[in-house]
Amino acid sequence: MAKATILIIDDDAELTSMLEEYLSSMDFDVVVTSDGEEGLAHALSDHSFDMILLDVMMPKKDGFEVLKSLRETKVTPVIMLTARGDDYDRVLGLEFGADDYLPKPFNHRELIARINAIIRRRTQYDDKAANSEITAGEITINVASHSAHYCSEQLNLTGTEFATLKLLAQNHGTLVSKNQISEDVLGKKLMEYDRSIDMHVSNIRKKMSTINEENKIKTVRGAGYILLCD
């Protein structure tokens, strides 16, 4: 199996040097860029990256600008590196389509766990599952192509949004807890005050509403979500 390739976009030279050394020792190929403009150019190039680690505060283009431009054409998984305690940065990053976030300073083992969980999610299907199709009302999900359609129109979902909608579709009409979504999709237990799952579901709703304004994802306050099917 080919090595997974990670693009780091961060202007902290000391941190990126340590990350490059550590990730390489964990058998990843690593590309490092030191500003948002250069990082975006790499991310949009023909090079196929399995993961992007994206800092928020950078010269030329900040992380939000990079992510917003990236999401116009690419669904490459992105983990935002944010300042600890800065909830605004985390929420904004998730709104722009980040898959996950990690506050600095972080434990390298936790970073590896987050990376592996997201990459594993993209490669976990066996041959039988890869050829399967999931239908839940007006939603159709093709597992092999990682594509989703709503009312016969394609939904442009990030990897995390796709995995979240897939889980809800597999359990349509049944409550799926936020913790179950977090563990199955992001590979981590849901922490108190963590709004990441709420933001991913909100992004899915927004994309579905451009096709049909009827809200198909019901929130059960304090518990989770139910995908409704007529």
Helices and strands as residue ranges (DSSP letters): E 5-9, H 13-25, E 29-33, H 36-43, E 51-55, H 63-70, E 78-83, H 87-95, E 100-104, H 108-123, H 127-130, E 133-136, E 139-142, E 147-150, E 153-155, H 159-170, E 176-177, H 178-181, I 182-186, H 196-209, E 217-220, E 224-227
